[in-house]
Amino acid sequence: MLRIGVIGIGNMGSEHCRMLWEGRIPEAALTAVADLRADRRAWAQECFGGRVAVFGAAQELISSGLCDAVIVAVPHPSHPWVTVAALEGGLHVLCEKPIAVSVAEARCMQEAAQRTGRTFALMFNQRTNGLYKRMKQTLDAGELGAIKRVSWIITDWYRTQLYYDSGSWRATWAGEGGGVLLNQCPHQLDLLQWLCGMPVKVQAHCHEGKWHDIEVEDDVTAYLEFANGATGTFIASTGDLPGVNRLEITCDRGRLLCEDGRVTVWRLPVSERQYCVGSRNAYDKPPHTEETFGDGGENPQHAGVTASFVRHILHGEPLVAQGGEGLASLEISNAIHLSGWLGAPVTLPIDEALFLRELNARRACSRLKDTTDITFVTDHSGSGSAQ
């Protein structure tokens, strides 16, 4: 039995607590929680009847000897230091997304995992979705040939002004370090590189406070270039109603479309490139087949990632996502931000020092809002982890 503590028991952390407490994660038990807020600690005392240790500071839990592993669910700017402290304290770590605000700040987490030999995993729960797994299997098998184009429009992240007013730290450069890219889109950016690989160049426009009274971006359009010549677009917003979640990947021998809970695959019998130069008809097109499938009922989400984390530690089974993999999606996020700030294309890997200078300049002018934290209902069942 793996003893797990949860550090940070807000919206997402409390859900992790419930999963463990209710026995939804085999071979794991909730043994401790930690949170700086007294009202959350009071909730834990009442909810778990004194049978789970409750601490105020993360380090108190880490040093308690009551845990073999922790789930880190504090606000993401604090992910690096909490994760490093836990790893150096001898604990395995499953960290919520995003891994951090910047690649430079996150790198210490991977280094600590390598130095200590502890397991470091990341909560990329969308990798457990049967739709995306089927797409990856198709692409990795080479069934459709090389990728030519990818387009992801993810605008079903709608948020009201109340959401942004719910915390003084929320949607500020000092408090979050970004907006829709860091808060809502880490899963999609991870899936983008998981399915298609890393881009080598990014040109982006990030509109700050376009739809809300906030200082960070709530509307993003990015153009991507890949090493093989493929191109892509990534569009995200928290101000569209009704929103859409549409991922389309065009390849040399067909196309994949993921939308509305299903994936459609079009397959060509020949390579488009070969057909283009070999056809004797100016307007002719080869025939194609079409297939549609759902997720097959496979979508364990957070419970699936946590269960794999437990099985990895106890039995050596593979993780859904190693912690270091979070650096890839974060680099795309950082590149989109940097390109938007500079008004110019950015090549990857990015200039990490330049990114930090630009970010810190915005942090220095950031305004923490005069507001009282508001508790509101959060839906954890949607397309990504709500924060």
Residue, then its C-alpha position, 0 to 999 in steps of 0.5 A: m500500500l502506497r501512502i500518499g499525501v496531497i499538498g494543496i487542497g483547493n479545487m483540484g487537490s480536494e478532488h485528489c483527496r476524495m479519489l484516494w479517500e473513497g478507494r478509487i485508486p487501488e493500492a493507495a491510501l490518503t495519509a496526509v494533506a497540507d494547505l496554508r489556508a485554515d478553512r481548507r484545513a478545517w474542511a479536511q479535518e471534518c471530511f476525513g474525521g481526524r484519520v488523515a494528518v493535516f498540516g499547514a506547511a508543505q515542508e511539515l508534511i514532507s518531513s512527517g514520515l507519514c507519506d511515501a509519495v505526494i500529489v502536488a496541487v498548489p498554484h503552479p508558480s509554486h510547483p518547482w520548489v514544492t516538488v524539489a523539496a518533496l523529491e529531496g525529502g525522499l518522496h515520489v511526486l505526481c505534480e499537477k499541470p502545468i509543470a511551472v511558469s517557465v522552462a528555466e524554473a521547471r528544469c530544477m524539478q527534473e534535475a532533482a528527480q534524476r539526482t534523488g532517483r525518486t519517481f517524478a510524474l505529471m498529471f497529463n490526464q488527457r493522455t488517458n483519453g481513448l480518442y487521443k490514444r487511438m490517434k497516437q497509435t495511428l500516427d505512430a504506426g505510420e498508417l497515414g504517412a508524414i504529417k503535413r498540417v495540424s490545426w487545433i481550435i480550442t475555445d470551449w474554455y469559456r470563463t466569466q469575469l467572476y472566475y477571474d475575480s475569484g482570487s487576487w492572484r488569478a490572471t495576473w503576471a505575478g500570481e499566475g505568470g500567464g492566462v489561457l496558455l498556462n491555466q487552461c491549455p497545458h493539456q492541449l499543448d502536451l497532446l500537440q507535441w505528444l501526437c505531432g512532435m515539437p515545432v521548431k518555429v512559432q509566430a504568435h499573437c497573444h491578446e491580453g485582457k481582450w474579453h475580460d478585465i485581466e492583465v494576461e492573455d485570454d485570446v491566442t492565435a499561434y502559427l507553428e512550423f515543424a522540422n519536416g516542413a509541416t505547419g500548424t495553427f493553435i487557437a485558444s480563447t476563454g471568451d467564445l460562446p459557444g466554443v469549439n474543440r476541434l483537432e485536425i491533422t492532415c497527413d500524406r496518406g489521409r487525415l484525422l479529425c477529433e471533435d464532439g467525442r469522436v475521431t474520423v479517419w480518412r485514408l488514401p490508397v496512395s501517397e498524396r505527394q506521389y499522386c500529385v506528380g504522377s497523375r495525368n488528370a489536372y483535377d483528379k483525386p484518388p478515392h478514400t475510405e472513411e472511418t469513425f470511432g469513439d473513445g471505447g469507454e476508455n477515459p479514466q482521466h485523473a484516476g488513471v494517471t494516479a493509478s499508473f503512478v502508484r503501479h509504477i512505484l509498486h510494480g515498475e509499470p509505465l507512467v502515463a507521463q514522466g515529469g520531464e515531459g512537461l518541459a516540452s509543452l511548457e516550452i511551446s507555451n513559453a515560445i507563444h508568449l515570447s513571440g507575442w511579446l516580441g512581435a516576431p517569430v521565435t525558434l525552439p529551443i527558446d532563449e530561456a534567459l530572454f523569456l525570463r527577462e520579459l516575464n519578470a518585467r511584467r511581473a514587476c508591473s503586475r497588480l494583485k487585485d483587491t478581492t476576497d477568494i471566492t469558492f465556486v463549483t468546478d467541473h473536473s469532468g470536462s476536457g481538461s483540469a479546471q483551475 
